[in-house]
């Protein structure tokens, strides 16, 4: 029944109800009032049938809408999830979203860095330091600009860091060492440094593009890098070298998704993909079989596997809501209060 006809029925019901009241109050016409009541009862039955049909239609529409919403909540992953990762890997690749400075003192016998600027930046060179007579070299400061892409690997005691898309600076303290500088024009004669108090050798690289700066340190003892703020991190390496083929460098690891409490053991050489990895905590240190990376932070997507067998572990909205105890308590309390208010309303207006 069209809305216009239903409106006419309601208007006519109101008019006849006023007419029945007038028949009783003004004219004392019981017969006339009863005729109006008969019509009112018939129209009420008709409207009841219309309302039942309308309720069935709306119930079906609401059921379909609820099914679609639940389906979306079941399949659509949340915008961002928090993860905790402890990985031992042969290689760590990351991108900095903020400038990073390290005051960790690397005690080393050999230090090498290329693309260092000399002569007010007109030339670039490589700087190599080698400790003499058992004396060690101390790398006491490193600074890398934001936007840098960093690739870090360990072979035995040798730590190698490739840095591209940014500028690097730092300083090294030496007592007895051989210093060699190779410029674009050729190698210079090595110079021996022999002082009673540590001499500081400062360095700064040119701002590089996709071709990275290579920093190599032969480290004795344990070391740890902290405080890097990332917007991307991965555990991959090019294998075979210079092939362009990227393979997983993971030796072992564990992954925990904090929203759901799900934990997963990462197999050796298993791929782990983290989308837009924004670190809250990041520690990189030496491990027995490479590099250990501890990452805690937010990612837009987390998946494991390789090729066509990648499994998306990012929680869906339904999984997220199911594991949020605080939200459960809130919605439970809200539904309880709505039920109480509805009972009170029914009691008052019954």
HELIX and SHEET records of a PDB file:
HELIX    1   1 UNK A    3  UNK A   25  1                                  23    
HELIX    2   2 UNK A   30  UNK A   75  1                                  46    
HELIX    3   3 UNK A  307  UNK A  309  5                                   3    
HELIX    4   4 UNK A  317  UNK A  322  1                                   6    
HELIX    5   5 UNK A  325  UNK A  349  1                                  25    
SHEET    1   A 6 UNK A 224  UNK A 226  0                                        
SHEET    2   A 6 UNK A 278  UNK A 287 -1                                        
SHEET    3   A 6 UNK A 290  UNK A 299 -1                                        
SHEET    4   A 6 UNK A  81  UNK A  89 -1                                        
SHEET    5   A 6 UNK A 250  UNK A 257 -1                                        
SHEET    6   A 6 UNK A 262  UNK A 266 -1                                        
SHEET    1   B 8 UNK A 100  UNK A 102  0                                        
SHEET    2   B 8 UNK A 137  UNK A 144 -1                                        
SHEET    3   B 8 UNK A 106  UNK A 118 -1                                        
SHEET    4   B 8 UNK A 213  UNK A 219 -1                                        
SHEET    5   B 8 UNK A 158  UNK A 164 -1                                        
SHEET    6   B 8 UNK A 149  UNK A 155 -1                                        
SHEET    7   B 8 UNK A  91  UNK A  96 -1                                        
SHEET    8   B 8 UNK A 230  UNK A 234 -1                                        
SHEET    1   C 6 UNK A 100  UNK A 102  0                                        
SHEET    2   C 6 UNK A 137  UNK A 144 -1                                        
SHEET    3   C 6 UNK A 106  UNK A 118 -1                                        
SHEET    4   C 6 UNK A 123  UNK A 131 -1                                        
SHEET    5   C 6 UNK A 168  UNK A 183 -1                                        
SHEET    6   C 6 UNK A 186  UNK A 187 -1                                        
SHEET    1   D 6 UNK A 100  UNK A 102  0                                        
SHEET    2   D 6 UNK A 137  UNK A 144 -1                                        
SHEET    3   D 6 UNK A 106  UNK A 118 -1                                        
SHEET    4   D 6 UNK A 123  UNK A 131 -1                                        
SHEET    5   D 6 UNK A 168  UNK A 183 -1                                        
SHEET    6   D 6 UNK A 191  UNK A 204 -1                                        
SHEET    1   E 2 UNK A 236  UNK A 238  0                                        
SHEET    2   E 2 UNK A 246  UNK A 248 -1                                        
SHEET    1   F 3 UNK A 272  UNK A 275  0                                        
SHEET    2   F 3 UNK A 301  UNK A 304 -1                                        
SHEET    3   F 3 UNK A 311  UNK A 312 -1                                        
END                                                                             
